[in-house]
Amino acid sequence: TSTVLPGATARLKELMERVSGKKCGEDFGLCYSPEFIALGSVLKGLSNPDMVLIGESDPKAGELLSKIYRKVCENSPPIVRTNFWNAELGKILLNSYITMKISFANMMAEMCERIPGGDVDVVSQILGLDTRVGRKYLTGGLGFGGPCFPRDNRAVAYFADTIGVDAKLPRTTHEVNLYQNKRIIELVKRRFGDLKSKKIAVLGLTYKPDTDVVEESASLEIAKGLLEEGAVVSVYDPAGMENARKVLGEGVRYADSVRECLKDAELCILATPWEEFRSLQPEDFLENMKRPGLLDCWRIFNRPDFGYVRYIAENEFRVYPFWREK
């Protein structure tokens, strides 16, 4: 069920035949059927998938597995049955395609920053309404992370090399993704100049909400980048603190709450859109920060009561500078 490079299941079949002395397709069946799930919504992904993909050794094996899915899935998804190679390639290319869409959205967002009245959410809506494109994964923000997308994108490029295909797209997507973290640091430096001793709060450390996974998390890389610039960084995440500590070490201040994280900070970067953060009010920033300012990377505070003013980036990030004296 795991995402693998094309050819992995064929090698497994050969190994099983050699060890067992039996013939695949006659004495036993083998299927490659990858999961299309996301951390934080695993049960929903398993019970209501967009599709079921089966790479089968023979029709009998594929039909037996199809019957199981028809009983388990609640939404009667389409079932694609094919050979091992097509199924393996389809799965890993799907992940790679999604990363290209995310990177394209981040490019759109940066372009919107630089034009009068540009708004990436409006532009994303325009593109997303076209059925050839769709709205999913087209929200400009931080780069992609986690245990799958970055790995699979590099794996596609590696596999392409082994079969003589020049994989410019996944390589460029990887480079664009790494650039996103550096760009956030540059946005902050544009506001403050030298970041040495500047107190900055980072809300959210996991690569996405509703998980404790920090592997290749954009927010974690941003925190590391701020530290390298000499900033004094405090961090808070509802679930990822323990895992983040293994990466960041003791160079940052680990807060037990949002308010503790904001204490005396000169800028807050909201890096992971946890539901807990959506309930924050302007007073939470005014009462706890030294010079309250918010860099809202996912634009979750698009509300009049925040007194929305753009000053770091024109449009991609909504920044609320609460500069009135306490």
Secondary structure, DSSP 8 states (H G I E B T S, - for coil): -----TTHHHHHHHHHHHHH---BTTTB--EE------TT-HHHHHHS-S-EEEEESSHHHHHHHHHHHHHH-SS---EEEE-HHHHHHHHHHHHHHHHHHHHHHHHHHHHHHTSTT--HHHHHHHHHTSTTT-STT---SS---SSSHHHHHHHHHHHHHHTT---HHHHHHHHHHHHHHHHHHHHHHHHHS--TT-EEEEE--SSSSS----TT-HHHHHHHHHHHTT-EEEEE-SS-HHHHHHHHTTSSEE-SSHHHHHTT-SEEEE-S--HHHHT--HHHHHTT-SS-EEEETT-----GGG-----SSSSSSEEEE--S--
